[in-house]
């Protein structure tokens, strides 16, 4: 069985790695750019959270966290996974009700999660502006991960197991015959394949539309900025998200990564990763409302990545019914990095065994949109 994975980001690399652990050998990754992890994989703050209202998203995070905890043993490559917690601020009673519901759901699932009152929240992050929040949810086993190390680890493990990775190799067409995939077409011509995985992130629709597959994924730009030294930070600082402004904060060795989580709602779909002229001023304005000390903190640089959004804010995973041999791993709606580990394992089980073993991922199938079985997620980031 020859398997072609289109896309050399964290998703495609995770799929390749776990396919080798299923005993499959003839695996090739085709990456359009000059290097692996060159797209959205390396353009995000690396947040890991379990606080979802949908069962499937919670399961995806919990399984991914277990894989991250064993990452070095699995891939023989280190991964900086810091479980400093995830703090979600509530600014009004409606937000508090929803967050308290999530806390209870997580507690019933055996996940350490608590509702903090204003005093407890301020004690955890003393730099917060007082009197602007009424409490927060805090999940101590969540946190942040280094995206570049995850990419490198899955790549190292894949290459060590014999996977071929070709960069500067954009796939322009998926070729089919008698209702199944036959090959991909790129700069070097046709490459035959029994199985094709589309793991091209925000560009996933480009290859599917010409072969009659409607993929409801739209791409939106989202910025992150890197601050200078932030001596006022109390360590360890949890990853933090403010419900009202959408401001988020991740502490790094030398400063903070920050931005506006909900900014994608302001703009039309795009493939551009150019930093918008007003993005910094809007991000700083939001950050200062949450942490006043940001007014005296310098900003070193920024970047933009892409969110691949689906109508129900859930990923599209698994085999495509109308075209045998085609599998999808796309549309993660901002949760791609945190769900990449379990996604690779799920796709590997689907391909090697015909069904998933570790968890039921049937609800993430592409066909759910036509069948009217979309999934509800109350919390957007």
C-alpha positions as CSV (number, residue, x, y, z in Angstrom):
1,X,0.0,0.0,0.0
2,X,1.5,3.3,-1.1
3,X,0.4,6.3,1.0
4,X,0.8,9.9,-0.1
5,X,0.3,12.6,2.5
6,X,-0.2,16.1,1.1
7,X,1.1,18.6,3.5
8,X,4.2,18.6,5.7
9,X,2.9,20.5,8.7
10,X,2.3,19.0,12.1
11,X,-0.8,17.2,11.0
12,X,0.7,15.4,8.0
13,X,3.8,14.5,10.0
14,X,1.7,13.1,12.9
15,X,-0.2,11.0,10.4
16,X,3.1,9.7,8.9
17,X,4.6,8.9,12.3
18,X,1.6,6.9,13.5
19,X,1.2,5.1,10.2
20,X,4.7,3.7,10.6
21,X,3.8,2.5,14.1
22,X,1.0,0.5,12.4
23,X,3.6,-1.3,10.4
24,X,3.1,0.6,7.1
25,X,6.2,1.4,5.1
26,X,5.6,3.0,1.8
27,X,4.8,6.5,3.0
28,X,5.7,9.8,1.3
29,X,5.0,13.4,2.4
30,X,4.8,16.1,-0.2
31,X,5.2,19.6,1.1
32,X,4.7,22.6,-1.2
33,X,7.0,25.0,0.6
34,X,10.7,24.9,1.1
35,X,10.5,23.4,4.6
36,X,8.2,21.3,6.9
37,X,6.1,23.1,9.4
38,X,6.2,26.3,7.3
39,X,2.5,27.2,7.5
40,X,0.1,27.4,10.4
41,X,2.0,24.8,12.4
42,X,4.6,27.3,13.4
43,X,2.4,30.4,13.5
44,X,0.4,29.9,16.7
45,X,0.9,30.4,20.4
46,X,0.9,26.6,21.2
47,X,-2.0,26.6,23.7
48,X,-3.4,23.3,24.9
49,X,-6.9,23.3,26.5
50,X,-9.4,20.7,27.6
51,X,-12.2,23.2,28.2
52,X,-14.7,22.4,25.4
53,X,-18.4,22.0,25.6
54,X,-18.4,19.2,22.9
55,X,-17.4,15.7,24.0
56,X,-15.4,15.0,20.9
57,X,-13.1,18.1,21.3
58,X,-12.5,17.3,25.0
59,X,-11.6,13.7,24.1
60,X,-9.3,14.9,21.4
61,X,-7.4,17.1,23.8
62,X,-7.2,14.5,26.6
63,X,-5.8,11.9,24.2
64,X,-3.4,14.4,22.7
65,X,-2.1,15.4,26.1
66,X,-1.3,11.8,26.9
67,X,0.7,11.4,23.7
68,X,2.5,14.7,24.5
69,X,3.4,13.4,27.9
70,X,5.0,10.3,26.2
71,X,6.3,12.3,23.2
72,X,10.1,11.9,23.8
73,X,9.8,8.2,24.5
74,X,7.7,7.7,21.3
75,X,9.7,9.9,18.8
76,X,13.1,10.0,20.5
77,X,12.9,13.8,20.3
78,X,12.2,16.3,23.2
79,X,9.0,18.3,23.5
80,X,8.6,21.3,25.8
81,X,5.1,20.6,27.1
82,X,4.5,22.9,30.1
83,X,1.4,22.1,32.1
84,X,1.2,25.4,33.8
85,X,-2.6,25.5,33.4
86,X,-5.2,27.3,31.3
87,X,-6.9,30.3,32.9
88,X,-10.2,31.5,31.2
89,X,-11.5,34.8,32.6
90,X,-15.2,35.5,32.9
91,X,-16.2,39.2,32.6
92,X,-19.9,38.8,33.3
93,X,-22.4,36.3,34.7
94,X,-23.3,34.7,31.4
95,X,-19.7,33.9,30.7
96,X,-19.3,32.6,34.3
97,X,-22.3,30.3,34.0
98,X,-20.8,28.7,30.8
99,X,-17.3,28.3,32.3
100,X,-18.7,26.8,35.5
101,X,-20.5,24.3,33.4
102,X,-17.3,23.3,31.6
103,X,-15.5,23.0,35.0
104,X,-18.1,20.5,36.2
105,X,-17.9,18.5,32.9
106,X,-14.2,18.3,33.2
107,X,-14.3,17.3,36.9
108,X,-16.8,14.5,36.0
109,X,-14.2,13.3,33.4
110,X,-11.5,13.1,36.0
111,X,-9.7,16.3,34.8
112,X,-8.5,18.7,37.6
113,X,-10.4,21.9,36.9
114,X,-11.7,24.5,39.3
115,X,-13.7,27.7,39.4
116,X,-11.7,30.5,40.9
117,X,-13.2,33.6,42.6
118,X,-11.7,37.0,41.9
119,X,-9.3,36.8,44.8
120,X,-8.0,33.4,43.8
121,X,-7.6,34.5,40.2
122,X,-5.7,37.6,41.2
123,X,-3.4,35.6,43.4
124,X,-2.6,33.3,40.4
125,X,-1.9,36.2,38.1
126,X,-1.2,39.3,40.2
127,X,-0.7,41.5,37.1
128,X,-4.4,41.3,36.1
129,X,-6.5,44.4,36.2
130,X,-8.6,44.2,39.3
131,X,-12.4,44.5,39.1
132,X,-12.7,43.6,35.4
133,X,-13.5,39.9,36.0
134,X,-15.8,38.0,38.3
135,X,-13.9,34.8,38.3
136,X,-12.2,32.2,36.0
137,X,-12.0,28.6,35.2
138,X,-8.6,27.0,35.7
139,X,-7.5,23.6,34.4
140,X,-4.1,22.8,35.8
141,X,-3.1,20.0,33.5
142,X,-3.5,22.2,30.4
143,X,-0.9,24.6,29.3
144,X,1.4,25.3,26.3
145,X,3.6,23.3,24.0
146,X,6.5,24.2,21.6
147,X,5.0,23.9,18.1
148,X,8.5,23.7,16.4
149,X,9.6,20.8,18.6
150,X,6.3,18.9,17.9
151,X,6.9,19.3,14.2
152,X,10.6,18.3,14.5
153,X,9.7,15.3,16.7
154,X,7.1,13.8,14.4
155,X,9.5,14.5,11.4
156,X,12.4,12.8,13.2
157,X,10.3,9.8,14.2
158,X,8.9,9.5,10.7
159,X,12.2,9.8,8.9
160,X,13.8,7.3,11.3
161,X,11.0,4.8,10.3
162,X,11.7,5.2,6.6
163,X,9.1,7.9,5.6
164,X,10.1,10.0,2.6
165,X,9.6,13.8,2.8
166,X,9.9,16.0,-0.3
167,X,9.7,19.8,0.1
168,X,9.2,22.2,-2.8
169,X,6.8,19.7,-4.2
170,X,3.3,21.3,-4.5
171,X,0.5,18.9,-5.5
172,X,-1.7,20.5,-8.1
173,X,-4.2,17.6,-8.7
174,X,-5.6,14.5,-7.2
175,X,-6.2,11.9,-10.0
176,X,-9.0,9.4,-9.7
177,X,-10.3,6.3,-11.5
178,X,-13.5,4.3,-11.0
179,X,-14.5,6.1,-7.8
180,X,-11.1,5.9,-6.0
181,X,-7.8,7.8,-5.8
182,X,-5.2,6.8,-8.3
183,X,-2.3,9.3,-8.0
184,X,-1.3,12.9,-7.3
185,X,0.2,15.2,-9.8
186,X,3.0,17.6,-9.1
187,X,6.3,19.1,-10.5
188,X,7.7,15.6,-11.2
189,X,4.6,14.3,-12.8
190,X,2.3,11.6,-11.5
191,X,2.9,9.7,-8.3
192,X,0.7,6.7,-7.9
193,X,-1.1,6.2,-4.5
194,X,-3.5,3.7,-3.0
195,X,-4.2,6.2,-0.1
196,X,-4.1,10.0,-0.1
197,X,-4.3,12.1,3.0
198,X,-5.2,15.8,2.5
199,X,-3.5,17.5,5.4
200,X,-3.0,20.9,3.8
201,X,-4.7,23.0,6.5
202,X,-6.3,26.2,5.1
203,X,-5.6,25.1,1.5
204,X,-7.5,21.8,1.8
205,X,-10.3,22.9,-0.5
206,X,-8.0,23.8,-3.4
207,X,-7.4,20.1,-4.3
208,X,-10.9,18.9,-3.6
209,X,-13.1,21.3,-5.5
210,X,-11.8,20.2,-9.0
211,X,-12.8,16.5,-8.2
212,X,-16.3,17.4,-7.1
213,X,-15.8,17.3,-3.3
214,X,-17.3,20.2,-1.4
215,X,-15.2,20.9,1.7
216,X,-16.8,23.6,3.9
217,X,-13.6,25.1,5.2
218,X,-12.7,28.8,5.1
219,X,-9.4,30.4,6.0
220,X,-9.1,33.4,8.3
221,X,-6.0,35.3,9.4
222,X,-5.0,35.6,13.1
223,X,-2.0,37.5,14.5
224,X,0.4,36.9,17.4
225,X,2.9,39.3,18.8
226,X,6.1,38.8,20.8
227,X,6.8,41.2,23.6
228,X,10.1,42.3,25.1
229,X,11.1,41.4,28.7
230,X,8.1,41.3,31.1
231,X,9.7,41.3,34.6
232,X,6.3,41.8,36.2
233,X,5.2,38.2,35.3
234,X,4.7,35.8,38.3
235,X,6.0,32.4,37.3
236,X,4.7,29.9,36.4
237,X,2.1,31.9,34.5
238,X,-0.8,29.9,33.0
239,X,-1.9,30.4,29.4
240,X,-4.7,33.0,29.8
241,X,-7.7,34.0,27.7
242,X,-10.0,36.9,28.4
243,X,-13.6,36.3,27.3
244,X,-14.6,39.9,26.7
245,X,-11.6,41.3,24.7
246,X,-10.4,38.0,23.3
247,X,-6.9,38.8,24.5
248,X,-4.7,35.8,25.2
249,X,-1.2,35.6,26.8
250,X,1.5,33.0,26.8
251,X,4.6,33.5,28.9
252,X,7.9,32.7,27.2
253,X,11.5,32.7,28.4
254,X,12.0,36.3,27.5
255,X,8.5,37.8,27.4
256,X,5.0,37.1,26.2
257,X,3.2,35.9,23.1
258,X,-0.1,37.8,23.0
259,X,-2.9,38.6,20.6
260,X,-6.7,38.7,20.1
261,X,-8.3,35.3,19.8
262,X,-11.5,36.5,18.2
263,X,-10.1,38.8,15.6
264,X,-10.9,36.4,12.7
265,X,-14.5,37.5,13.1
266,X,-13.6,41.0,11.9
267,X,-12.4,40.0,8.5
268,X,-13.4,38.1,5.4
269,X,-11.7,34.8,4.5
270,X,-8.1,35.1,3.2
271,X,-5.0,33.1,2.5
272,X,-2.8,36.1,3.3
273,X,-0.4,35.9,6.2
274,X,0.8,39.4,5.9
275,X,0.5,41.4,9.2
276,X,-2.4,43.9,9.0
277,X,-1.4,47.5,9.7
278,X,-3.9,47.8,12.6
279,X,-3.4,44.4,14.1
280,X,-0.8,45.4,16.6
281,X,-2.6,48.5,17.9
282,X,-5.8,46.4,18.4
283,X,-3.9,43.6,20.1
284,X,-2.1,46.0,22.5
285,X,-5.4,47.8,23.3
286,X,-7.0,44.5,24.3
287,X,-4.0,43.3,26.2
288,X,-3.7,46.6,28.3
289,X,-7.3,46.2,29.4
290,X,-6.5,42.8,30.9
291,X,-3.0,43.5,32.1
292,X,-2.2,47.2,32.6
293,X,1.5,46.5,32.8
294,X,1.4,45.8,29.1
295,X,1.4,49.6,28.6
296,X,5.0,49.6,29.6
297,X,6.0,46.4,27.8
298,X,7.8,46.7,24.4
299,X,6.7,44.6,21.4
300,X,9.6,43.0,19.4
301,X,7.8,41.6,16.4
302,X,4.6,39.8,15.2
303,X,3.3,37.3,12.6
304,X,0.1,36.0,11.2
305,X,-1.2,32.5,10.7
306,X,-4.4,31.0,9.3
307,X,-7.4,29.4,11.0
308,X,-9.1,26.8,8.8
309,X,-12.7,27.1,10.0
310,X,-15.6,24.8,9.5
311,X,-19.3,25.8,10.1
312,X,-19.5,23.9,13.4
313,X,-15.9,24.7,14.5
314,X,-14.9,21.0,14.5
315,X,-12.3,19.2,12.4
316,X,-13.1,17.1,9.4
317,X,-11.4,13.7,9.8
318,X,-11.4,10.3,8.2
319,X,-12.3,8.6,4.9
320,X,-14.4,10.3,2.2
321,X,-17.4,8.2,1.2
322,X,-17.6,9.4,-2.4
323,X,-13.9,8.7,-3.2
324,X,-12.3,5.6,-1.9
325,X,-8.8,5.9,-0.6
326,X,-9.1,9.7,0.2
327,X,-8.7,10.7,3.8
328,X,-9.1,14.2,5.4
329,X,-7.3,15.8,8.3
330,X,-8.4,19.4,8.0
331,X,-10.7,22.2,9.3
332,X,-9.5,22.2,12.9
333,X,-10.9,25.7,13.5
334,X,-7.9,26.8,15.6
335,X,-7.3,23.5,17.5
336,X,-5.0,21.9,15.0
337,X,-1.7,21.9,17.0
338,X,-3.3,20.6,20.2
339,X,-5.2,17.9,18.4
340,X,-2.4,16.9,16.0
341,X,-1.1,14.0,18.1
342,X,-4.4,12.1,18.4
343,X,-5.4,13.0,14.8
344,X,-2.3,11.1,13.4
345,X,-3.2,8.1,15.5
346,X,-6.8,8.1,14.4
347,X,-6.0,8.4,10.7
348,X,-3.4,5.6,11.1
349,X,-5.9,3.3,12.7
350,X,-8.5,4.1,10.0
351,X,-6.1,3.3,7.2
352,X,-4.4,0.3,8.7
353,X,-7.3,-1.3,10.5
354,X,-10.4,0.1,8.8
355,X,-11.7,1.7,11.9
356,X,-10.5,3.7,14.9
357,X,-9.7,1.9,18.1
358,X,-8.6,4.6,20.7
359,X,-11.8,6.6,20.4
360,X,-14.9,7.0,18.2
361,X,-14.3,9.8,15.7
362,X,-17.3,9.1,13.4
363,X,-18.9,12.4,14.3
364,X,-16.1,14.3,12.6
365,X,-16.7,12.8,9.2
366,X,-17.2,15.2,6.2
367,X,-20.7,13.8,5.5
368,X,-22.1,15.2,8.7
369,X,-22.7,18.6,7.1
370,X,-25.0,17.1,4.4
371,X,-26.6,14.7,6.8
372,X,-27.5,17.5,9.2
373,X,-25.4,16.1,12.1
374,X,-23.2,19.0,12.9
375,X,-21.6,19.4,16.3
376,X,-22.3,22.2,18.8
377,X,-19.4,24.0,20.5
378,X,-20.3,26.8,22.9
379,X,-16.8,28.1,23.3
380,X,-14.9,29.8,20.5
381,X,-11.3,30.9,20.7
